[in-house]
Amino acid sequence: MYVHFVAIAGTGMGSLAGLLKGRGWEVTGSDEGVYPPMSTALEGWGIPVQIGFSADHVRGRRPDLVVIGNAVRPDNVEARAAMDDGLPVLSFPDALYEHAIRGRHSVVVTGTHGKTTTTSLIATLLHELGRDPSMLVGGITVNFDGSFREGDGPDFVVEGDEYDTVFFDKTPKFLHYHPKTLIITSIEFDHADIYRDLAHIQEQFRILVSRMPADGTIIAAGEAKTIDEVLTDAPCPVVRYGVEEGDGSVADLVALNLETDEQGCLFDLRDARRGGDIIARPRLGLVGGHNVANALAGLLAVEATGASLVEAAGVLERYRGVKRRQEIRGEAGGVLVIDDFAHHPTAVRATVEALAARYAGRRIVAVFEPRSNTSRRALFQDEYARAFAGAGHVVVAKVDDAPIYSATGDVKERLSAERLADDLLARGVSALACEDVDAIVEHLAGELVPGDVVVTLSNGSFDGIWDKLLARLDR
């Protein structure tokens, strides 16, 4: 097979390209912006990438398959040439299913939060238990040092994004993976550029649930009304999980008695399906109730593949996480610098609280870049003020004036970094709005003291702030 990827540099597209290249297929690609880490990964895999789009890329030598990425617009000359010439064309999700997932036990992890962590955790547990799984995830896993793997085992674990598929198919990606085991970690309003409101998102999850096979399994977070509402007509068994919330009555698997230290956390596993007994006390190398919840979902998913939940709990401590999720970037001048992908208010709150527990007694300094189409809008202005309330000092990068893409209408208001800082000050939290990364680094150089823990929060590169800050602190 000769496969050509249009917009190859995205995480999912590049990962699928690498997976197919590993099979011995011939793979090429094109994109307008190709930067590390994907540029270096593609080069390392021996995949040639042409910069810019041209009809000649698919007409000079006709590929057996053209895969078109989500970032491609309807007027893209290369995509149009492939379609107009009648070449076999698939979206990224359809290509992934047809050429990697089909015929295997499809384990699909969905939800507003925790998808990448939970997906990579499930794959790690299955690998440690000898099941040799395949995986594709939207991040760099530490255990596998990559975003994909292809094993010989029966299971394929994939991150199921609710974002739309491609310009000629606006359905969510997760509808294309046909799960046998489905995980729903959370449902909140996000992706305001394509969804009108929370009900619009829930509508897509209802469709996903309705398509589950009768012999499948749905694993869902407990005590979440937004999830309850999409599960009412589930055609297959549903298993719920929770972390010391309420009385745990809706949860089949509950984590109790959490103990946190700098190495992670310990917790008891109570299984209501086994008489409510404590069946294990595993250690997780991550901290925070949200990560314990991710671990519970992962353990139940491993059980759904036919493996032992108790045995999976026994190897949980071997999971080492994902880059950009509470990733330690370095320490200088007695200041620890951590990077995290959190940008939704719920994720921000969970990350700040988790780090405060892990580094008890040390000041948490949160540095936030509103970068996504949703976070740059004023939708969560008040929620962000509550989310950062657990930090000792907060720095917010000002939102630029670049257009904010939205398929749901004109964007009228932007998040105000200045107002967010003022709201935090009114709550007694030291805070400041800064113009750019250089200004943030200079401010922090005069603000930080030995013992502080800095966490940067962004779903983008944040202009390499970690290296700049560490270098400045060294001086």
N, C-alpha and C positions, 0 to 999 in steps of 0.2 A: 504493500500500500504506500502511495505517496500522498501525504496530507499537508495542506497549506492552511495556516491559521491567519485570519485577518484580525489584527489587534491582538497580537500574541503576548504582549508584555503584562497583561493582567495576571493576578495570582492564579486564578482558576485556569485560564487559558494556557499560561506557561506551564503549569503543573501537568495538565493533560498532555501537552506537547512533549514534556519530558517523559511521561509514562509511556506514550506510544513510541518515542524514540528508543526507550529501553527495550522494547520488544523487537527492535530491528527494523522498524518502519522508517521510511524516509520522511523527514519532517522539515518544513520551512515555515517562515512567518514574516509578517510585516507589521509595523506600527509607527506612530509618529513620535512618541516619546518612550525611549527605552533606557531605563536607569537601573542602577543596582537597587536591590539585590537580584532582580529578575534578569537584568542584562548579563550579569556575570554567570548566573545559573544557566541561562540558555547557551552562552558561549562554552561553558564547561560541559554541557551535554552534547556539544557539537551540532547545534541547531542554527543554521544561518538565518539572520534576520535582516530584511531590507527596510531601510528607514524611509518612511512615507508610504503613501498608497498609490498604486498605479494599476490600470487594467492589464498592463503587460505582465504583472506578477502571476496572473492566472491564465493568460492567453499565450505566453511564450511557450510554456510547457504545461499541458493540462493536468491538474492534479486529479487523483481518484476521488478525493474528498476535500471540500473547502469548509472549514469551521469558522463561523462568524461570531465575534464576541459581542457582549452587551454594550460596550462603549461605541460600537460602530453606528453611525447615523444612516438614515435611509438614502442620503445622496452620496454615500461613499462610493467612489468610482470603481474600486476593486471589488467590493461586494456586489455592486450592480452588474459588473462585467461577468462575474461568476454566475449570477442568477440569470442574466439575459442570454448567456451562452449555453444554458442548460446543464451546467456542471452539478454534480451531486453536492448539495449544500445542507449543512446542519448547524443549528445553534450549539453553543458550548454544552448546555445541559443534555440535549439530545445526543450529541456525539459521545459525551461521557457515559450515558446510559447504554447506548447501542454498542459501544466498543470496549466497555470496561465493566459495567455493573450487571448487565443482562445475564441471567443464568446463575447469579450468586444471591446469597441472602443479603438484601439491601437494608442496611441500617442507616437511617436518615435522621440527622440531628437538626431540629428546627427551634425557632424561638428568637425573641428579641435579644437575649443575652446568653452568653456562655456556649455558643455553638462551637467555636474553634477549640476551646479547652475540652469540652465534653467529647467531641469527635476524636481528637488526638488521644484522649485518655482511654476511650473504648478500644481504639486500635492498639494502644500500648498494652492494655490488659489482655486482649486476645493474643497478642504476640507473646507475652510472657507466659501465657498458658499453653503455648505451642500450637495455636490455630493458624498461624501464618496469614494474617488478614491483609487485604488491600485497603487503601485509604486515600482520600483526597480531601484536603482541608485548606482553609483560607489563612494559613499562617505557617511559620517555620517551627516544626515540632523539635524539641530538644532530643527526645529519645531516638528519633529517626533522622535528625539533622536534615529535614526537608519537609516539603508540603505534600508529598505523595509517596506511596510505596505500592508495589504490586507483588502480592504473595500468591502462593498456590492453594491457600485455604478457601473455604466456602463463603467467607464473609467479605463484604465490601462496605466500609464505613465512610459516609460522606456528609459534609456540612450542607444542609439544605437551606439556602438563602430564600427569603421571601421577596427579594427584589425581582424585577421583571427580567425576561429571558433574552430578548433581542428585538430589534426594531420591527420585525415581522411576526413576532409572537410576544404579546405583552403579559402573558400569564407568569406567575411566580416560578422561579427555578425549581423549587421543591416539588412541584407537581410532576416533574419529568423523571424523578428517580424511583418511583413506584416502590415505596418502602414495604418491607415485610415487618420490620420493627421500626416504629416511629417514636422519636423523643420530642416532646414539646417542653422546653425549659421555662418559657415565659411568653406572654403576649402583651405588649405595650405599644403605644403609638410611636412610630418611627418612620423614616423614609418619607418625610412630608413632601418630597419632590414628586412622588408617584401615588401616594395614598391620601385620600381626602381626610380620613379620620380613623379612629380606632375600629369602628364598626366595619370599615372597608377592609382593614387588615384581617379582622376576625372572619369575614366572609371567605377569604382565601383559605384560611385554616379549616373552615367547615368543609370546603370542597376537598381539601387534602384528607381530612378524617373520613369523609364519606366514601373515598376511594380505597380505603384500606381493605385487604382481603379478610375474610372471616377467620382464617387461621393465623392472622397477624397479631401483633401486640402493640398497644400504644402505652408509652411510659410518659407520665406527665407530672409536673410539679403540683403538689396539693395546696389546698386553701388559696386558690387563685380564681376569682370569679370570672376573669376574662378567659381562662382556660375552660372552666366548667361549662361556659356558654357554648363552646364549640364542640364539646364532647357528648352533648345530649343524645345524639343518634349514632354513636360510634358502633360500627358493625362488627367489632372484635373486642376481645378483653382489654380493659384499661387497668394499668397499675400506677398507683400514685406514690409520691415520695415527699418528705418534708424534713425540716431541720428545726427541732424544738419549738415549733410554732403552734400556738393554741394547745389543744389536747392531742393533736396528731390523729384525730379520729378519721380524717379522710385519707390518711397516708398508710400505705401498706409497708413501706420501709422508711424508718425514721432514724435520724442521727441525734444522739443524746450525749450530754456530758462532755461538751467540747472543751479541750484544753489546748491553748495556743502558746507556742514559743517561737523563737527565731528560725527553727528548723521546720516549722509547719504546725500541724495540729493532730491531736488524737480524738477519737470519738467512738461512742458505742453505737452498734447497729442493732436496732430493734425491728424484728420482722413480725408484723401482725398476722401474716399467713402461716407462721410457725408458732402460733399460740402466744405471740407477743414476747417471745424470748429474745434476750440479747445473744446474737449469734456470732459476734466478732467485735474486736476493738482495733480497727485499722489505723495506720498513720498515713496522713496525706502531706506531701511536701509543700503544699500551698496553704494559704490561710484565708479566713473569711467564710462566713456562712454561705455565701454564694458559691464558693468553690467546693464546699462540702456538699451542697446540693448538686453541683455538677458531678461530683463523685458518685452520689447515690444514683443519679440517672445512668451513669456509666456502668455501675455494677449491675443494675437491673437489665440494661441492654445486653451485657455479656451473658447474663442468665437466659435471656430470650434467645440467644443463639444456640443454647444447649449446654453451655459451660456452667461450672459451679460458681454460685455467687460467693460462697465462703472462700473458695480457693482464690477467686478474683480479689476479694478483700485482703487476702494474705499477700498479694503482690502489688497492692495499691501504692505502697511507698516507693516503688520503682519508677513511678511516673514523675517526670522531671519538668513538665510544663511546656509552655509555648513562648517563643520569643515575643517580646512586647506585651507580655502579661506578667506584671510584677517582676520584670526582668531587671536585675541589678546591672547597671552599666559601668559602675566603678565607684571609687571612694577617693576623695582628695581633701586634705585639710580637716580630716575628721568628719566630713560630710558624705553621707551615702546618697548616691543618685540612682533612682529607679525609674524605669520607663513602663508605662501602661497604656493600653489601647482604649481605655474607657473614655467615652464622650457623651453618652446618654446620661441624664441625671441619675437614674437608678444605678448604673454601673459606676458612676463617679462616687456616689455615696458609699456603695459597697466596697470600693477599692480603698477609699480614705479610711473607713472604719476598720477594714482588715489590716491595713498597715499600722494603724494606731494600736491595734491589739498585738501585732507581731513585734513592734518596736516600742513596747510600753515604756513610758517615761521619757521618750525622745519626741521632739517637736516635728510634726509632719508639715512640710511646706509643699503645697500643691500648686503646680504651674499648668494652666489650662489653655489649650489652643482650640477655639471653636472653628472647626474646619469643614465638617460635613454640611450638606445642604440643609439638614434639619437643625443642627446646633447653631448655625449662623443666623437662623431665624429667631424671632422673639417668642417662639412657642413655649419654651421652657425657661423664660426669664426668671420667674419666681422659684421654679423648682431647683434651678442651679444654686440659688442662694441657700436653700435648705440642704442641698446635697453636699456643699462644701463646709457646712457648719462644724464638722468634726475636725477640721484642719487648724493648725496653729497660725498659719500665714498662707495667703492665697495670692497668686499673681495671674491675671487674666490678660491674654493677648487680645488687642483690639481687633474687631472684625473688619476686614477690608471692604472696599466698595465694589468688588468684582460682582458681576451678575450671579444671582442664585437661581440655579435651574429648578423649574417646577412644571410638572405636567398638569397640576391641579389648579393653576391660576397664578396671577401676578403676586409676587412677594412684596408686601407693603412695609413690613417692619423687620429690622435686624436686631439681633441680640446686642444689647448695650453693655460693653465691658465696664464702662464707668458706673452705670447703674448697679451692675452686679457687685462691683467693689464697694459702692456706697451701702448697698443692702447688707453685705457681710459686715461692714464696719458697724452698722446699726445693731447687728446681732452680737457684737463684741469680738468679731474675728478680724484680725489685721489683714488688710487686703489692698491691692493696687492694680490699676489697669495700665498696661504698657503698650507702646506703639509697635515694637518688633522684637525679634529674638535678641539682637545685640543690646537693646535697652533692658530686656529682662535679665540677661546675664550680668550686666553691670550692676543692676539693682541687687541681684542675689549675692554678688560678690561682697557688697557692703552689709547685707542683711544676715547672711548665714553665719552660724557659729558651730564649733565642733560638737558633734552629737546630733545635729539636725539630719532629718531624712527628707530628701527632695523627691517628689514623684511628679513626672511630666505626664500629662494626660492629653492624648491626641490620637486621631485615627490616621494621621499623616506623618510625614517625615519631620515636622516641626523644625525644619531648617537645621537639622543636626544639632539641636540645642544641648544634647547630652555631652558630646565631645567638647563643644565650646565652653560649657560650664565647668567641666572637669579640668580643662586646660587653664581656665581663668582661676579656678581655685588653687591649682598647683602653683600659680605665680604669686 
